């Protein structure tokens, strides 16, 4: 999946960036107890960050794509006040990613 540089969520421009690694040392909003992580979403700055590697191991395309979907769901959760929390976002992301991938779904009208 090609990760776009910007997406719109609830009328807001959300910047999407790839970074080498993600930790509380590289981004202040990543909690210290997480250590390193695959992705992070900041609602105050409208940013989604995706790590290229975790603990020195490069992330494959499927992990980056599912992480991107996960962070999009966090942005939706915040912007619409859904109150889903990390566990629910994770479960929805896992289920939705599986359905989209396994069925090769593309909702565009490109024929």
N, C-alpha and C positions, 0 to 999 in steps of 0.2 A: 504494500500500500504506500502510495506517495503521501506523505504528511504535508498538508498545505501550510503556508506561512501564516495564514490568517483565516479564521472562520467567524461566522456571525452566530451568536447565541442570544436569544431574547432581545434582539436589536442592538447588541453590543459587539464591537469588534474584539475578538479574542486572538491574541498573538500566540503562535505555536512555534516553539524553538526546540532544536535538538542541542543537547549539551553532552560533553564527554561522560561525566558522572553527576549524580545528584545526591547531595547530602546537606546536613545543616551547615556545613562549612561553605558550600557553594551557593546555597540559597537560604536566606534567613527564615523563610516561612516553613521550611522542612523541619519537623520536630527532631531534636537531638536523639531521642530514643529510637527513631527509625533507623539510625545508621545511614545506610545508603538506600535508595529506592529507584524504581523504574520510571516513575513519573510524578509530577506534582502540578497542582492547579492553584493559582492565587486569584481569588475573586476581586481583591482590591486593585490589582494591577491588570486584571483581565489577561493573564498569561497561563499557558499550558507549557510545561517543560517536559521533555522526554529524554531520558538517558540513552546514550549509545551503548553503554556498558554498565555492568554492576559487579563490583568486586573484581574488576579487571577482565571480566568475561563479556564479550560482545553479545548484545541482545539480538536475537533473530527477528525476522520481519513479523512473524506472528505475535511475538511478545510485544513488539513496539506498537503494532496495530491494536491489539487488545488494550494495551496501556493507554493509547490515545483515546479509545472509546471510553475507558474508565474515567479519564480526566474530563472528557466532554460531559459525562453524566454528573460529575461533581459540579461543574459549572451550571448545568441545568438545575440540579438540586438546589444550589444556592440562589440562583437568579429567580426561581419560581417558589422558593420557600417550601420545598417539599419535606424537608426534615428526614431524608433517607438515612444518612449516616454512612460510615465506611463499609460496614458489613452488607447492607442492602445494596449499595452502589456496586460492590464487588459481585454479589450474586446476580444482579441484573446484567452487569457487564459480561459475566461469564456466559450466561444463557443467551443473551442477544448476540454476542460475538459468535457463538457456536451456530446459531440459526442462520446468521448472515453468511458466514464462511461456508458451512456445509451445503448450503443451497445456492451459493454463488449469486446472492441477491444484490441487485443494483436498482435503486429506485428512480434513476434518471430516465428521461424520456428520449434516449438516444437511438431507439430502434432496435 
